Amino acid sequence: MSLDAADLHAVLVLAEQLAADPPPSFATVCDLLREVVPSQSASFNDMALASGDFRYVIAPPQDEALAERLKPAYDRWFHQHPLITHAQMTPLGGALRFCDVPAADGFAETELYRSFYEPFGLRYQMVIQLPAPPAVIVGYALNRTPAQGEFSDRDRAVVNALAAHLAMHHRVVHDSERAKAMETEADRSGWSVVTVRSDGVVVGSSTPGGAAGLHEGDTVPAAIADLIAPDAGSVTTGADRFTRHAPHDQHDVVIGSDRWRCVVYPVPIGPAVLLVRPLSAEPTDTTPLIDAGLTPRQAEIGLQLARTGASNGALARSLGISEGTVKKHLEAIFRVLGVDNRAAAAVAVSERIAAASRPNDAAARA
């Protein structure tokens, strides 16, 4: 179906908004789609079918509370969804409505409809699938009430015209989150960035020659898989995805025969981003810092700051002290080391530890 001038203009306006810098949030995109294709609600979905890890962002936001309450039913009966079943067989086949899939004729009689869609007052749905790894479905869903009726051919044509722009927006957001993690790594000597799907498969690594189990295509060890696995019955919507682990929480895990430190880096949706480094690369002796004039507690905080670059709140949690106490200790560390910010303090600490670990000239000559 050809779009008229008004619809083409609407598509171009939305495409321009999707290409904005910084890119709009997934919730904002849902609202934008509802403007060009009138709908009761819309959602962005990232579904790792193998692990049962379904994440979503929904608009309007007031629907989130009901979605949270009903999500266990969705997880149980999602295999009855005719559009999901069709998308698995024919990925990237364009926008799909219930009327496009013969199996949808009896959808209103399914447990999925009665336990999830009917409580929302919804009857019709149209979805557009975006490029994703195998066994992962990523895309947008638009929903209508019985009174609003089925989506028209015009609605389907509009969404199809936006498909490439939606896919590019998703890629930009994904790459932006990875870039943030890479920037974090640059400030953390010895850390590597690894992106992992919720089924445990590594989809990217900044150090291809790193530990076994952390190469692209590998399945991560169980100790790491547990850090990114969804909680049973939990709801992971948007930024709530990492409710079990606060940003910069550190976890010691065994990979092969070595112990590694792992930090879960929070991203709103998509593959988890992890920072990992072998514990053998982490200094443990605070003597050089104490010799420089720091107290044992200040030396411990300085070492943690150099290792992780963590926020004051994260340092406080890991050390079991208040955030205010951390701030006072950092002020003392800045004064003793002759620096005026956290980044400079981390560098100064690392340099003193590294210098102490090198043999002195006399020992080298001997």
Beta strands, then each sheet from edge to edge (+ up, - down):
strand 1: 41-48
strand 2: 53-59
strand 3: 96-97
strand 4: 124-130
strand 5: 136-144
strand 6: 192-196
strand 7: 202-205
strand 8: 236-237
strand 9: 250-255
strand 10: 258-265
strand 11: 272-278
sheet 1: 3+ 4- 5+ 1- 2+ 8+
sheet 2: 7+ 6- 11+ 10- 9+
end
